[in-house]
Each structure stands twice: as structure tokens, then as C-alpha cells.
Amino acid sequence: MKRIFYFATMIAALNLGFTSCVETKNNEGNKTEEPGDNGQSSALVNDCINNISGAAENSAGSNNNSTVSSEAIKVQQSGDFSITLNGEKATVVKGETVTVTFDRFPTNLADFKRTYTELSKTMAGVVVANLMAYHLYFYDEAEGIEAISLCNDSNNIKNTTGQLSQKFSKKKISDNYCQPFMVASYLDGANPGNAYHPTKPYTVKLRMHPSDSRGPQTGSFAYKGIDYTLQIWCNGVKNEDGSYGTWRNVEVLARKGNRDFTMFNCPSLYTQVAQISFTTDDTFEELK
């Protein structure tokens, strides 16, 4: 569709420019020729051709979704997880909580990459980056897969995209199994009762797993690294008392020799959430 629009724009620009050039040339022809006028006329025609090309390119560029916003996504993180390393042993503060806030979701892959450079420096940031990558996948699967590939261990990419293709893809929007509000369920203020309308700026709450049995794991992988089990708060899970909200596990990997973090395992992150409550007349609004 973009290509058709581009060619249509080119044709329109060329027709308009050609008419302008012809009129200019005819007007020049009615004038008395002065010494050196041939050079001036050639320059005039060349300028006119250049203007036509520029107009067509500008018109096409103004509709190009690959452009990156001049304003980067504003991300703030309250503190960080306290980790002490002693050789290959890691000690953490169990149950320690961190929150991450941001003002918008990325509009395309380039926008995501710019933000991910900073998010990858913390474990909480990597989890939020995955939510952003999922959101990008919903609108553009190809760009979404690239974003997911950036912030996930290779073993986790196929599992993630396989599930998202069924439950979080705009191509499946008419399917009852598809849940376009899945990412919103992790944002503060959103819940089934209000059609998953989050508060802004968007806020995600995470904590280090509170159990000793889910402490940092090392030495059991083919690669060298430390696997941390974090938890992310999800508002889309109904409890026995009728309330909504629970912690979901995600595993983040710190590779030895690499200062960045990556998602290692996260089936809970793309698990089904509760449908919008039938008691509300609100409808879900796509996140921006």
C-alpha cells in the first residue's frame, strides 16, 4: 500500500512539476534573449527538476512509519536489585521491590533499540523491554520478532513468538483466544473491571523472588551465567476472593563477561489473563 501511495505521489509531483517547468520555459521564451541567457535557462530547468524530485521524496517520507520520534521514551527506575557476587555465587535480597515507569511504547524497531540500550543494563529493565517488544509484535510481527530476539536468550525466542502468534497478534484480533490487553494487564491501574485502562505514566512493579528455593542458579547451564528469578505484578489474574492481581515468575540471565541482562525463561509473561468484565461498558483502548 505504501509503495502504491509512493508511485501515485511521484506521478502527481511529476505532472505538477512538469507543468510548472513548461510554463516557466514558455514565459522565458517570450522574453528577449540576452547574452548568457542559455545558461540561465538550463540552470532554471535543472532547478525545476531537482525541486520535483525533492517534493516527491518529501511527500513519501512524510508517510514513512520507520521514522524515529525525536523524543526518546522517558524511562525511570526506582532503585535496583541488590546483588552481591562472590565468584559464581550470587546473593540477593529476597522480596526486594523495584518499579519502572515510562511515558509511551516504542513506535517501531529503531525506537525500541534506542530504548533497549538503557533497559538492558538492569534486570527490571529487561522485563519491561519484553513488554515493549510484545507490544511492537502486535502491530508488526517482523519488527516484533527482531525486538524479542534482542532481549531474549536464543532458547526462549521460539517459545515466546509461538504463543504470541496465537494470542497477541493483530492478525488474530477476531479470535476470542486473542487478548490485545495482555500487555496492559501488567501496567498499574489496569484491570478487567475497567477494560484494562492503565494510569500514566505507565508503571510496572517487580520484585526478587521471596523464596530461598528460587535463588540465583549457576553451573547448570551449557553457558556460564547466573539465572535470577524475578516476579512481575499482573492485574489480570482473578483470586479466590474475587480480587485481581498476583505475582508471575520470569527468569533473567546475567551472562558471565556480559554487563547486559537478557530474558531466559518467561512462560508466565504471555499466559492468558482474565477477559474484560461483563459488568463494565468500557472497551479496551490500544496502548500508545
N, C-alpha and C positions, 0 to 999 in steps of 0.2 A: 504494500500500500504506500509506504514511504517512497519507494522507487517510482511508482506511478505519479505521485504528487511532485516528485522532483522533476521528472521529464515534462510534466504539464507546466510547471513553473518555468522551466528553461524555455519552452516554446513560447509561452506568454511574454517572457522577458525579451526573447529574441525578436518577436514580432513588434513589440513596443519600441525596442531599441532600433530595429531596422527602419521603422517609420520615421523615428526621430532623426536617424542618420541621413535618410533620403531627403527629408525636409531641410535639414541643415545644409546638405550638399547643394540642393536646388537653390536655396537662398544665397549660398556663396556664388553659384553660377550666374546670378542676376547682377552681381557686383562687377565693377570694372576691375579687370585683373591688374594687379600691381606687381612690380618686381619682387620675386621671392614668394609669391602667393601660393605656388605649387607646394612648397614645403609646408606652409602653414595649413593648407587643406589636408595634406597627408597626415599631419600631426593631429588635426581635428578628427579625421576618420579613425585613426588609431585610438585616440582617447575615447571615442564613442564606443568602439568595440570592447575596450577594456572595461568601460562602465557597464556594458551589457553583461559581461562575464561576472563582474563583481556583484551585480544586482541578483543574478541567478543564484550565485553561491551563497549570498547572504540570506536570500529567501529560503533556500534549502536548509541552511544551517540553523535558522530560527525555529525549525521544526524537528531538530535532531535531539532525541532524548538521551544521547550519550554525553551531552554536556554536563559538566560537574558544577554544582552550585558554588558560587564564590564564597559562601559562608559554610565552613565546616560544621559538622554535627557537634553540638556542645555536650560534652560528657563530663560528669563529675562523680567521683567515687569517695564515699565516706570511709576513710581508713583503708586498711588492707589486712589480709590474713597474716597472723604472726606465725612464722615458720622458722625453726632453728634446725640447721643441718649439721650433722656430725658424721663426716664420711658419707656413707649411703643411708644413714639413719636420719629420719626426719621427725621432729617433734612439733605438734601443732596445739593450738588452744581449742579444745573441743567445744562446739556450740558457738564459737565466735561469729558475730554477725557483721555483714558488710552490705551497704546499699549502693546501687549505681543509678544515676539519673541521666537522662538525655532528652534533648528537645524534639528530635524527629528521627525517622527511619531513613536509611540511605535510599536514594532515588535510582541508583544504578551501580554497576560493579566498581567503577572508578571512585565513586563516592564512598562505597563500602571499604575499599582498600585504604583510602586515606584515613578513615576512622579506625580500621583494624590495626594499623601500625601502632596506635596507642593502646587499644584494648588488649592486644596480645601480651602486653607486659604484666598483666595481673590475671590471677585465676578467675576472679569475678568478671573481669573484662571479657575473657574468652567465652564465658557462658552467655553474656549479653550479646556478644558478636554472633553467636549461633542463632539467637532470636532474630537479629537483624538479617542474617543470611537466609533464614527461613522466610522472612517477610519478602525479601528480594526474589526468592524462588517462586512465591505465589504469583508474582506478576511476570516474571521472566525466568523460565526454568533453566535455560542455558547459563545465564549470569548467576542465578542462584546456586547452581552446582559448582561453579567456579569459586563462589564465595564460601560455600560449605567446604570445599576442598582445601581452602586456605586455613580454616580454623579447626579442622578435624584430622585426627590420625587416619592414615590410609585405610585401616581396618574398619573404621566407623562410617566412612562416606557412603558406601553402598547400602548399608542398613538404613541410614538416615534418608537418603533420597528415595529409596524404595517405598518407604512409608509415606513420605511427603507427597509422592506422586499420586497416592490414593486419597489422602485425607486433607492435604493442604495445597491444592493446585487450582488455579482459576479455571483450568480445563474441566475440572470435576465439580464446579460450583453448583450444578443442578442435582448432584448426587447427595442424598441425605447423609452419606458417610463423610462427606467433605465438611470440614469445620473451619471456615475462614476466620473465626475468632480465636483459634488455638493460641496464637502468639499473644493476643490481648489478655488471655487468662493469666499470664504471668506479670501483668502490669498492675500497679497499685490502683485500687478504686474500681477495677473491672470485675464483674461477677455476672452469673446468669440472670440475676434479678433485674439488672439494668442494661441488659443486652451487651454486656462486656464493654462498657464505656469507661476507659481509664481516665485518671486525672492526669493533668500535665503540669510540669514536665513529667515524662514517663519515668516511673521508678520501679526497679527490680530489687527484691530483697533476697539475699543469700546468706548461708551460714556454713561453717565447717561441721561435718557430721558429728553429732554429740556422742556417738558410741565408740568405745575402745575397739570393737571388732571391725570397724570400718576405718581404722587408722591408715596412715600412708603405707603403701605397699611397694616393696622393692625386691629386685632379684628374681622375680618370677617371670620376667618377660625376656623375649629374644633380644630386645634392645635394652640399653641401660637408661633407666629413668625412674622417677617416683610418681606413683599414681595416687592422687588425692581424691577423696570422696567428699563432694560438697552437696549442699541441698539448696534448691530454689523454691520459693514460695509460689504456689499455684492456687488461684482463686476459683478454679473450675472443677473442684472435686467436692462432692457432697458428703458430709459427715453423717453419722448416725443420728445426731441431734437436730438435723435439718440445716445446720450452718454449712458454709462453704469455705474451703481453704485447707491446704495441707502442704507439707514439705515433700519435694520429689528429689531423688538422688541423681546426681551427674558425676562423672569421673573425669578429672582434668589431669593431664600428664605434663610433668616437667622433665624434659629430656636432658640428660647429662651433657654438659657443654653447650646447651642452647638456653639463652636467657628468656626466650619466649615460652608461653604455655600453649597447649592445644587440647581440644576435646578428645577424650579417649573412648568414652562409652556413655550413652545417654538415652536409652530406650524410653525412660520415663518422660523425657522432654517432649517427645512427639506422640505420647499416648493420648487417647481420646479424653476430652473434657466434657462436662455436662452441657447439654443443649440449653439454649436461651429459654428462660422460664416462660411458661404459657400465661403467667399472671401479669406480664408486662406488655404494653403496647409498643414499646421501643423496638427499634431494629438496629442491628449491628452496623456501625459505620466504619468503613475501612480506615486503617491507621495511616497516618501521614507523617 
